[in-house]
Structures are given as C-alpha cells and as structure tokens.
Amino acid sequence: MRKPDTPTARRAALGNTILLGGLALLSAALLLLHAGVLRWRDPGAARWIDATLVLSAWLGLLGWWRQQRLPAPRKLLALADAAAAQDPLAVVNGARVDAVRAEVGVHVIYAGQTGFAEQLARQTLQSLQAAGVSARLHGIDTLTLDELRHADRVLFVASTTGDGEPPDMAQAFSRLTMRQPARLDGLRYGLLALGDSDYEDFCGFGRQLQRWLEVSGARALFDPVEVDSEDEASLRHWQHHLAMLSGVSDLPDWQAPKYQRWRLTERRLLNPGSVGEPCFHLELQPLQGSANWQAGDLVEIGPCHAPDRVTTWLAASGLDGRVPVAFGKERLPLAALLQRCRLPEVHEIDGLDEEAVAVTLRLLPHREYSIASLPEDGAIHLLVRQMRGRGGYLGLGSGWLAVHAPVGAEIALRVRSNGNFHAPRDARPLILIGNGTGLAALRALLKARIAAGHRRNWLLFGERHAAHDFLYRDEIERWLADGRIERADFAWSRDQAERIHVQQRLREAAGELRCWVDAGAAVYVCGSLDGLAPGVDAVLRDVLGDARVEQLRVQGRYRRDVY
C-alpha cells in the first residue's frame, strides 16, 4: 500500500525540492553567463514539427513506463472503477467489474504496540496463503482511506494500549481517518481485537475501529473476536473464522487445544423425514474429573477420520498401521495417530518409514459447537447437523460426531467460555432469535432462565417444516404451556408456497418488539451468519433505528453468536 504523509516521506520530498531548486539556479546562472552571445533564430516549421514529435514520443514513453510500474492490483482496480462508471456490468481482463476486486485478495492490517499484533497478523497471513488465498500484510500506519475504499476484504488485528488508547502506530489513523464516517459500502472486514480485561476500557481501540467501520457502511465477515491477555481459546476462534473464510476445512490450529477425555453416551436423530441433512442430539460425559460451564459456552472437539479412510490410506502408502510410533509424549500405533491427523498425499511420504511419517503429521483442526445444556443436566448436550462438502463427503467434525464415532467412543473435548453470550444476570426480558442448530445455545439460555425463575422469554425460531424440523418440540411446547416462555413465533420456511424466515416474523411483531425493548429487553441472536444475522439486524434497525441498535450493542443488550 502507498504510505501516507510520514516523517520519512516528508524528508524525501524536501530533498527532491532542494535538488530541483539547485538545478534551476544552475540553469539560470549558465543562461546569464551566455546572454551576450545568445540570439534567437527561427528553426523553421519542419524543425518545430520534429521537436514536437520527439517530445510527444518521450512523454508517451514516460507514461507507459509509469503505468507498467503500478502494482497489478491497483491497475485492475483503476480499470474497474473506470469501467464501472460507464457500465456496471462491464468486463475487465476477462472478468466482470464486480469480480475484479475479489482478485485483489485479502489485506491483513495490524495495529500493535509490542509486536504481538504483528505476530498474529503474520500468522493470519500465513494461514490464508497456505489455503491458497491471495493475501497481503500491512501496518495501519501505511493505510490510506483511498486504499481502504478500493479493498474488498480486510482483516484487522488491533491492540489497545493504556486505558482504551490506540497504539502509537495507529494514532494518526485514529485521529485523522476515523474522526468522521467514510464511504466504505463495498468493504467486508474481520476484526481481532487484543486487550486486557484488567483495564476498564477493554479492547477500547478495537471497539472504536469496529464502530467506525460500521457507521462507514462496511459489512462484517463475522462478529469481532476479542482476546483477553493472549487467551488461546479466543485465538483458536479467530482461526476457526479464517478456515471458514478460506473454505479449507483442515486449516491447522496455531496451537492445539488441551483436550480432556469425554465419552459419547447418546446420539439421537431429531428430524426424521426432513428434506434437510440429519440433525442429532448428542450427550457426552467426562471420563475424568468434572466440568463446569454456563449457558452460552462452547465446546472444541478434536475430530477423527473414519477408520476405513485410514485403512485405505495405509493400503495406498504400503505402511503398517500396527507399528508403534512417537508423537509428542505419546507412543501409539500409526493407525491410531493417523485417525487424529491430516492425511498427507502418498507422494509426500514416498520412501519414509512409519516413524519418519509420524514426524511429518499434524493434528486435525478443532471444531466448535454450542452447548445446549447446563451442568445440572449431568452431561454436555450438542445439536449437530450432518454436513456434507461439495463433493458429497461428510464434514470433518459432524462426520465424526454424527456418523463415525460409535456410542461409547472416547471424544477429545474442551469446554470454552463464551462470555459475550452468557445469560443476563437479572430478570430483564430476553428475546431469543435463532434458526437451525442455532437453537442449541438458545435452549441452554432458556434452561438457565427457567432455573432462575425468569419467565419473560420470547423465542423466535425458524426451520424448514414444522412436522419434521421442530427441534426439541416437546420441551419447548411444555415450557410454553407452563408459561416459562411468554411468547414464541416460528417460521417454517417450506410449509407454504412463499418462503418465510425468522426476520419476517420479527418484522410482523414490530410493535411488540418495541415494547419489549422499552421494558429493558436484551436481544440474543444465534444461527447463520449469511442469512439470519444480517436479516435480523436489518429488521432491528428498521424498527428501532440505527441509534437505538447501537445503544443496545454498547449496553450489552444486543448479542450475537453467529457462524
């Protein structure tokens, strides 16, 4: 990116000015020295024409040379902007104008004080590049507003210093660029905010940056990730978003979770006959000690390959899966290790024996799921949909939990706190909005509210068909009948000719929504990032107004857990 007005740039400009001034004085002195012998003669029309042609050719050559020196992405963007001004559907270099920006890739911007933000930004860059995503790294002190407007996707890694202050390298950007909203309607961004909760204004600069991006019209790729004092779990959550952004399911963790041993004790199909993928209720219990969590928390699962896939890989490689190999402090059969690790291409390990292959292996990345139960239930409950990739193959995490792991199998699991989605401590009204497996976290929140005796709960939930996809139906209908849920609205998208979604049900209840919010209600949203989250946000802003929604967010009364 082009650098802004920095001390180095100013010194360079001053030096160029002095040099040009010196040359001008020298030229004037030489002209005065020969003034007595100089006499004008008209060279004639032919020579005037020749001189003009030579000058034109020289200027043309300079222009061509300058154009060649422009970075390829900037040239493409300049062409796209010019073409779009004439025709929004124009084609540049064989691509639609609206696709040109996507070719520029992802800009990773860091704003740090101690070097930690830059380190995480470099790891972010490396993860994206390993997944085949074009990405570039820059410090925020080299970022200009013009370049931000031309970017398509930007990932910010922003730390906070002092009591909510921007780091030194972000002072100019904060003071000059962020002082008023900009036009960033085409920008999509992700934010990793670094902070320390010992300070009152936790992640202060990151939150300031988020608010400025929002009021400038930029759209979030996913909800901001806030890291408290280098918390490993939050950093893994950021890597989870990077994997989703890059479309590569086996993007390795920077640091693997410290799993505990759990046992899968129950798996039950919840949507028999559904036109959608099977959805399972799972129960897991710890094999050692006990675990504690709150409604809204998550689990990180260490997935495994299906045994037959490992068997097929061993047959292709010619290796013996029964041979014991070392992996960290463990020693276990190669087949057991392969089940937990990324399977390399056979040509990558050509000529290596079992022990040498084990050295090259890396663990499969974790998968995250919302907890659907409370500790009082005696087990962690998960709501897992069996996902399939474009080739029809089962998803890594859902395939392991929903299909390959037999009931009774040992599961690598770690509970992770998700404080941003914990239930309100008081009895304020609570509006819970979700779709699909997003119901898992909402179920846990409802359980916590009911256990605390808080009955002002409003559930809005959407799925395909009421007959097949009403997850936890008996439980929800019992809570409604008992008055533990005050109101419920359901959107069954395929029970009628016209598709109906949760956000439409929310809009239909606009008057009730205002009343609940005026009464101090908090709004919790859990479900899909692409459909549900922006749709609900748009309805909230239409009904309540942008200022009120921002006020709810600042007060912690508008919270989302979307994926």
Buried (B, 14 or more C-beta within 10 A) or exposed (E): BEEBEEEEEEEEEEEEEEEEEEEEEEEEEEEEEEEEEEEEEEEEEEEEEEEEEEEEEEEEEEEEEEEEEEEEBBBBBBBBBEBBEEEEEBEBEEBBBBBBBEBBBBBBBBBBBEEBBBEBBBBBBBBBBEBEBEBBBBBBBBBBBEBBBBBBBBBBBBBBBEEBBBBEBBBBBBEEBBEEEBEBEBBBBBBBBBBBEEBEBBBBBBBBBBBBBBBBEBEBBBBBBBBBEEBBBBBBBBBBBBBBBBEBBBBBBBEBBEBBEBBBBEBEEBBEEBEBBBBBBBBBBBEEEEBEBBBBBBBBBBBBBBEEBBBEBBEEBEBEBEBBBEBEEEEBBBBBBBBBBBBBEEEEBEEBEBEEBBEEBEBBBBBBBBBBBBBEEEBBBBBBBBBEEEEEEBBBBBBBBBBBBEEEBEBBBBBBBBEBBBBBEEEBBBBBBBBBBBBBBBBBBBBBBBEEEBBBBBBBBBBBBEEBBBBBEEEBEEBBEEEBBBBBBBBBBBBEEEEBBBBBBBBBBBEBBBEBBEEBBBBBBBBBBEBBBBBBBEBBBEBBEEEBBBBBBEEEBBBBBBB
